Amino acid sequence: MGSWKPCSRTAMASIRLQVNPRKWLPGRWDHLRLRLKDRQVNEHHAGLIRIFFDSQPWVPDLAEAPDGWHKYLGPNLLICGEGEYWKTLYTPSHPGRPRPKSIDLDEWEKRGRKAVGELPGGSTK
């Protein structure tokens, strides 16, 4: 892989967010269902979450983002995670903030994330 460095601005390693509920960490599916129920996530928010999962986004690995990552899916809808797993969902009725050193996925993509196994031009091996 060459001389890749975890915090390099030119080549950052990334992995796919695990969107298959069967491969989530124990309790993640129940966590999401409870958040959808208890936090009164409306149909619009549920749609935004689904669009995010369906896009199979790239996220930073733990070496690059030891404090995790986050993405605002809407003005009051925030998803946070670590490595390939999402961990927390903040909603309008239960707001929260990402960790101070958490990586914003939108900013991270603008800086030029590079997927593990990605070839020049964006194709994968």
N, C-alpha and C positions, 0 to 999 in steps of 0.2 A: 503494500500500500504506500510505500514511499515514506516521506518525512512528515507525516500528518501529526499535528499537535491538537489536543482537545479544545483549546481556546483560540485557535487560529481564526483570523477574520477571513481567510481565503478558502479554507477547506474544513468544514465542520462535519463531523460524523453524525448520522441520524439513523433512526430506525422507524419502522411503521408503528403507529398506535395500534394496540391490540383491540380490535373492534368485535371479535368473535366472543360472545358472552360465555361460551364453553371454555375458553382459555383465560378468562379473567381471573384475577386473584380471588380467593375464597371470600364470599360475601359481597362482591361488587354488584352483582345482579340485584340482590336484595337491597343493597344501598341505593341503587338507582331507582328501583321501584318505590322505596320509602320516600326518597326525595321527591319523586314525581307526585306521590300522594300527599305527604305531610307538608311539603312546601308549596302546595297548590300551583304546580307548574301548569301553565295553560297550554292549549293545543299549539299555539304559535311557538312557545319555547320548546315543546317536545319536537316540533318540526325542525327547529334550528339544531337541536342536539342530534337528531337523525341525519340531517344533511352533513354535519361535521363527521359523524361516524362513517357514513356512506362514502365520504371523500377519501377514506383511508389515509389520513394525513401522516406526514413525516413528523417526528418529534425528536428532540435531542436525546442522546443516550445519557446514562448516569454519569459517565466520565466528564461530559461537557456541561451537564446541568445537574450537579449534585443537590442543588436546592429546588429542583423540579422545574416545571414549565407551566404556563397558563395561557388561556385564550379566551378573549371576550367574544361570546357568540351573539351578543346583543348588548344594549345599554346596561342591563341589569342581570345579565346571565354570564357566569364565569365558570369555566371548567379548569381544574388544576390536576396535574399529574406528575409522575416520576417515571423516567424511562418509557417503556412501552405501555404503561398502565395509567389510566386516569384514576384519580383518587377522591376528588371532592367536586361537588357541584354547588355553586352559590347562586341563589335566585333572589328576585325582588323581595320576597317575604322573609328570606334568611340571607341577607347580604354578607359578603366577606371580601377579603382582599388576598391577593397572592402573597407568598413569602417575599420578603424584601429583595432577595437575590434570584428569584425565580425568573426564568427566561420567557419573555412574551413571544409566542409563536409567530405573530405577524412581523415583529421586528427581526426575529431570527431568520425568517425566510428572506427578508429584504437584504440582510447581510450576506446571503449566499450560502445557505446550508448545503451540504453535500451528503447525499444518501450513501450508506455503506453499500458497496457493490455498484454504485452508479458510474456509468461511463461518461466521457465528455459528450455533451449534447443532451444529457438528461436520460438516456436509455440505461437499462440495467442489464447486468450479466445474465 
